[in-house]
Structures are given as structure tokens and as C-alpha cells.
């Protein structure tokens, strides 16, 4: 029996351009630039990067 692996995740951001979709015999892959922001804590202050 073939083992099925499924991965998923959620990211919020701004898509830079249309996705480039590549199709293979058993799967498809979409590639696209994604701009996100994050905050890091530096001592008592938060720094955006």
C-alpha cells in the first residue's frame, strides 16, 4: 500500500505576482513570491522586520 503524505500551512501576506504552476505525473507545485512581516522581541521592545 502506498503511503500518502500531506503537508499544509497558512501564511498571511502579499502575493508578488501570479503563481508559476508546474505539473508532474503525481503532483503539482505552485511557486510565487510572498511578502510577509514579523515582529521580534528585543528585551522589552518589539522590532518589526
N, CA, C and O of each residue as an XYZ file, in Angstrom:
196
protein
N       0.846     -1.184      0.000
C       0.000      0.000      0.000
C       0.890      1.245      0.000
O       1.861      1.319      0.752
N       0.558      2.202     -0.831
C       1.338      3.434     -0.957
C       1.006      4.392      0.190
O      -0.163      4.628      0.495
N       2.046      4.938      0.818
C       1.859      5.873      1.921
C       1.610      7.272      1.360
O       2.365      7.738      0.507
N       0.571      7.938      1.826
C       0.227      9.280      1.373
C       0.718     10.283      2.406
O       0.417     10.160      3.594
N       1.478     11.277      1.947
C       1.981     12.330      2.822
C       1.325     13.632      2.406
O       1.357     14.000      1.232
N       0.737     14.325      3.355
C       0.074     15.595      3.062
C       0.615     16.661      3.992
O       0.601     16.493      5.211
N       1.094     17.759      3.422
C       1.597     18.884      4.200
C       0.730     20.098      3.928
O       0.287     20.312      2.800
N       0.489     20.889      4.957
C      -0.247     22.136      4.762
C       0.191     23.148      5.813
O       0.628     22.787      6.906
N       0.062     24.426      5.454
C       0.366     25.504      6.382
C      -0.369     26.749      5.908
O      -0.834     26.798      4.769
N      -0.478     27.750      6.767
C      -1.160     29.002      6.428
C      -0.226     30.169      6.688
O       0.399     30.255      7.745
N      -0.135     31.069      5.713
C       0.693     32.266      5.819
C      -0.135     33.438      5.313
O      -0.835     33.319      4.308
N      -0.058     34.564      6.004
C      -0.742     35.771      5.570
C       0.283     36.752      5.043
O       1.287     37.020      5.702
N       0.037     37.291      3.856
C       0.975     38.242      3.266
C       0.461     38.767      1.943
O      -0.715     38.613      1.614
N       1.343     39.383      1.194
C       1.001     39.953     -0.102
C       1.706     39.152     -1.197
O       2.925     38.983     -1.170
N       0.923     38.664     -2.159
C       1.474     37.882     -3.262
C       2.110     38.842     -4.263
O       1.478     39.806     -4.693
N       3.369     38.573     -4.633
C       4.120     39.462     -5.509
C       3.727     39.380     -6.973
O       3.746     40.396     -7.668
N       3.367     38.190     -7.464
C       2.936     38.029     -8.857
C       2.194     36.710     -8.980
O       2.117     35.940     -8.023
N       1.648     36.452    -10.164
C       0.888     35.224    -10.391
C       1.757     33.990    -10.153
O       2.968     34.003    -10.379
N       1.111     32.944     -9.698
C       1.826     31.702     -9.398
C       2.316     31.029    -10.673
O       1.650     31.066    -11.708
N       3.489     30.415    -10.580
C       4.028     29.580    -11.654
C       3.718     28.146    -11.251
O       4.226     27.658    -10.242
N       2.893     27.476    -12.031
C       2.448     26.130    -11.673
C       3.162     25.111    -12.548
O       3.140     25.204    -13.775
N       3.792     24.142    -11.906
C       4.464     23.041    -12.612
C       3.723     21.759    -12.279
O       3.449     21.470    -11.114
N       3.405     21.001    -13.300
C       2.682     19.754    -13.110
C       3.590     18.574    -13.407
O       4.305     18.548    -14.409
N       3.542     17.600    -12.511
C       4.304     16.371    -12.647
C       3.322     15.215    -12.751
O       2.111     15.427    -12.678
N       3.811     14.027    -12.918
C       2.909     12.883    -13.093
C       2.074     12.603    -11.848
O       0.928     12.168    -11.957
N       2.637     12.849    -10.667
C       1.904     12.523     -9.438
C       1.606     13.726     -8.554
O       0.984     13.572     -7.503
N       2.038     14.932     -8.958
C       1.831     16.100     -8.100
C       1.935     17.386     -8.910
O       2.404     17.381    -10.048
N       1.495     18.477     -8.314
C       1.642     19.813     -8.887
C       2.293     20.710     -7.848
O       2.107     20.524     -6.645
N       3.067     21.696     -8.329
C       3.758     22.627     -7.435
C       3.485     24.043     -7.917
O       3.600     24.324     -9.110
N       3.124     24.936     -7.003
C       2.925     26.350     -7.326
C       4.015     27.154     -6.635
O       4.271     26.971     -5.445
N       4.663     28.054     -7.392
C       5.716     28.919     -6.837
C       5.313     30.370     -7.061
O       4.865     30.739     -8.147
N       5.477     31.199     -6.013
C       5.173     32.618     -6.133
C       5.860     33.369     -5.002
O       6.062     32.814     -3.922
N       6.225     34.643     -5.243
C       6.826     35.444     -4.172
C       5.745     35.889     -3.188
O       4.622     36.205     -3.583
N       6.097     35.908     -1.909
C       5.166     36.299     -0.858
C       5.876     37.229      0.109
O       6.907     36.870      0.679
N       5.328     38.427      0.297
C       5.897     39.396      1.232
C       5.158     39.283      2.561
O       3.932     39.380      2.605
N       5.900     39.081      3.636
C       5.317     38.974      4.974
C       6.078     39.892      5.922
O       7.195     40.319      5.626
N       5.472     40.187      7.047
C       6.181     40.956      8.067
C       6.155     40.156      9.361
O       5.296     39.297      9.557
N       7.083     40.441     10.218
C       7.131     39.743     11.502
C       7.657     40.684     12.569
O       8.305     41.685     12.265
N       7.377     40.357     13.805
C       7.858     41.148     14.932
C       8.723     40.268     15.814
O       8.350     39.143     16.146
N       9.880     40.791     16.190
C      10.771     40.093     17.110
C      10.867     40.900     18.389
O      10.848     42.131     18.364
N      10.968     40.208     19.491
C      11.113     40.893     20.767
C      12.595     41.036     21.092
O      13.341     40.057     21.111
N      13.004     42.276     21.346
C      14.377     42.597     21.717
C      14.320     43.205     23.114
O      14.151     44.414     23.271
N      14.464     42.353     24.123
C      14.305     42.832     25.502
C      12.846     43.160     25.756
O      11.984     42.286     25.670
N      12.564     44.430     26.070
C      11.191     44.866     26.341
C      10.486     45.405     25.099
O       9.265     45.565     25.117
N      11.219     45.689     24.020
C      10.598     46.274     22.834
C      10.440     45.248     21.714
O      11.179     44.266     21.641
N       9.469     45.497     20.852
C       9.251     44.669     19.675
C       9.801     45.398     18.461
O       9.606     46.604     18.311
N      10.485     44.664     17.599
C      11.098     45.232     16.402
C      10.462     44.568     15.189
O      10.423     43.340     15.102
N       9.961     45.374     14.246
C       9.392     44.838     13.006
C      10.497     44.635     11.997
O      11.419     45.444     11.895
N      10.400     43.549     11.253
C      11.380     43.311     10.189
C      10.687     42.789      8.962
O      11.337     42.525      7.951
